[in-house]
Amino acid sequence: MARTVWDSSVGKKTVMAVSGIVMLLYLAVHMIGNLKIFFGAGEFNHYAHWLRTLGEPFMHYEWSLWLIRVVLVVAVVAHAVSAYQLSRRDIKARPSKYVHRKPGSSYATRTMRWGGIILGLFIVWHILDLTTGTTHSGGFETGKPYQNVVDTFSTWYGNTIYIVAMLALGLHIRHGFWSAAQTLGAGSRTRDRALKTTANVLALLLTAGFVAVPVGVMTGVVS
C-alpha cells in the first residue's frame, strides 16, 4: 500500500505537503530561537546549550537534538525527492513549454524549483559554517554560537548568502503553504483567501525574523 501511494502523483504531493509542514514548524521555532541573539551572548549561548540538554536526564546529552536533526533530514530528503520526481513527470507529460504562462501564476510559483535548489545549497553551507565550522571564517569556537554568528555576519558574503536564501525561503513558503493546504484538502472557495493571506503573513514574518539577525550584526545592534 505504501509503495502504491508513493508511486502516485497524489501520494508524492501528500509527502511534499506533510514534510513541508514539518519543516515550516521547525523554521518557526528556529526563528524564535535565533531572535534570542538580541538579548546578548549569555542568553543566546545558554539557549544553544539548553538545546543539547533537552530531555535530560531521560535523554542523554544531545540525544533530543539529534532526534530533531534526523526528523529534519528525513523531511528534507522526502520533500526534495518528491519535488524532483513530480517535476520529471510534469516535464514528460508536457515536453514543450507553454507559449503563455498560466493565468494568475505568481513569481513565487514560477521560481519554486530554483528556490528549492537555492535553499538546498544554503542548508549545506549553513551546516558547514555554523554547525561543523568547516567553512567558518574568523575561527570557529565550539560552544560559543553567539560569537560564531557574529563572525559569519561580519563578512559581506556571509550576509549576502544568508539574505538571498531567506528571500528565496519567503517565496517558497508563500506558495508552498497554500499548495500544501490544497493537497491536504484544507482549501475551498470560502477559505482560499484566508489561506493565501496566512501564507503571505507567514512568509513575511519568517523572512523578516531570519533577516533581522544579519541586519542586527551589520548595524552594530548585535556585536
N, C-alpha and C positions, 0 to 999 in steps of 0.2 A: 504493500500500500504506500509506504514512504517513497519508494522508487517511482511509483506511478505518479504520485503528487509532484515529486521533484522534476520529472520529465515533462510535465505540462507547463505551459506558459503561465497559467494561473498560479500554479504551485510556486514557481520561481518568483513571481511578483509578490506572493504572500511572504516568502522568505525574505525578500528585499524589504518589505514593509515592516515586518517584525524586527529584523536585525537593525533597520534604520531607527526604529523607536527605541531599541536598547541603547544604541549609540547616542541618540538625542538626550535620553535621560542622563547618561554619563556626562555628556557635554555640559548640561545644566549644572550638575553637581561640581564638575571640574572648574567651570567658570566661577562659581561662588567661592570655591577654594582659592582660586587664583587671586581674587579680589582681596584676600586677606593680606596680600603683599603691601597694601596701603596702610596697614596697621603696624608696620615695622618688621625688622628682621627677626626679632624674638618670636613674635606670634606666627609668622609665616613658617619659620623653621620648626617651631613646635607643632604646627599643623601637619607638616610633612612627616615628622617623627610619629605623630599620632596615627597616621595612615598605616605605618608599619607595625604598630602595636594594636591595631584594631582587632577586637575579638579576644584579646588575652584576658585570662590565662587559658581559656578553652582552645583558642587558636594560637599556634606558635608564632614567633616573630616573623612578620611579612607574609604569613600564610594567607590572610584575608586579601592583602594587596595582590598576591599572585593569583588568587582565585578571580579577582576582578579583572586582572590582565588576561587570563585565559578566556573568560567570557567575552571580553572585548575583541580578542584575536579571532575567536570563532565568529562573532558578529561581523567583523570587518571582512573576513575571508568569504563568509556566506553572502554578504552584500555585494562584494566585488565580483565573485564568480557568477552570481545570479544576473548582475548587470551586464557582464560580458556576454554570457550565453544568450540573454534576451536581445542584446544588441546584434549579435551574429544572426539570430533568427529573423530579426527585423530587416537586416540587410539582404538576406537570402529571399525573403518574401517580397522585398521591394528593391531589386537590383539597380534600378535607375532612380536618381534623385527626383523629388518633386520639383516641377518648374516653379510653382508658387508655394510659399510657406503656408502652413495650416493657419486658418483664421484664429486669432486670439493667442497664438503661441507667443510666449514671452522670451526675453533674453535668457532668463534662467533655464527655461525648458530646452532651448536650443544649445545651451552650453553644459548641460548636466554631465555628459560623458567627459568632456575636457575638465570640468570641475572635479569630477571624481578622480581623474588621473593626477591633477594638481594636489588634491588632498592626500592621495596615496603616497606621493613622493614627499609631501610635507611631513607625514607621520614618521616616515623613515628618518628624515633629517632631524625632526624634533626628538626622537628617541636617542639618536646618536649624539645629539647636542646636550640635552638636559637630563637624560637617564643614565646613559653609559659614559658620557663625557668624551666620546671618541673624536668628535669634530668640534668640541667646545673651544672657544677662544678665551684667552686670559687665564688659563689654568683652572681646571675643574676641581672643585672642593667637595669631597664626599660628605654628606650630612649637612651641607650648607646651601640649600636650594635658593635662598634669597640672593646670596652673592652670585650664584651661577646665573640666575635670571638677569640680574643687573649687568653682568658681563656680556651676556648674549645681546641684550638690547642697547648696549653701548656701542654696538657696531652697526654701520649703515646696512650691511647685507642681512644681519640678523633681523632688523626691523622690517626690511623690505620683504624677505621671505615670509615672515610671520603675518604681516598685514595683508599681503596678497592672498595668502592661504585663508585667512579669516574672511576676506571678502568673497572668496570662492565658496567658503563654508556657508556664508549667509545666503547666497544664491541657491546652493544645494538644498539647504533646509527649507527655503521659501517654496520651492517646487516639490521637494521630496515629501514634506509633511502632508501637503494636500493630496499628493498621489497615493501615499500610504493610507490615508483616510478613505479614499475611493476604493482602493484594493480591499480593505478590510470591511467594506460595506457601511462605513460611517457617513458617506456622502449622500446628499439628497438635494432637491431643489431648494428646500427651505433652509438647509444647513450649509450649503456651499459657500455662501457669502461669509458666514461666521468662521468656517474652516479656513478660508483664504485670508481673512483678517488675522486669525490666530497664527497662521503660517508666517505672515508678514511681521507680526509683533515678535514672535519667537526668533525669527531670523535677525531682526534689528537688535533685540536685546542681547542675544548671544554674540553677535558680531561686535557690538559696542562694548560688551563686557570683556571680551578677549582682547580687543584692540586697546582698551584702556591701560593695560599693563605696559606694553612698549611705549605708549604715549606718555605714561607716567614717568618712565625712566628717561625718555628723551627730554622731557620738560623739567627734570630735576625733582619732581614730587617724590619719586622713589629713587633713592641713591645710597 
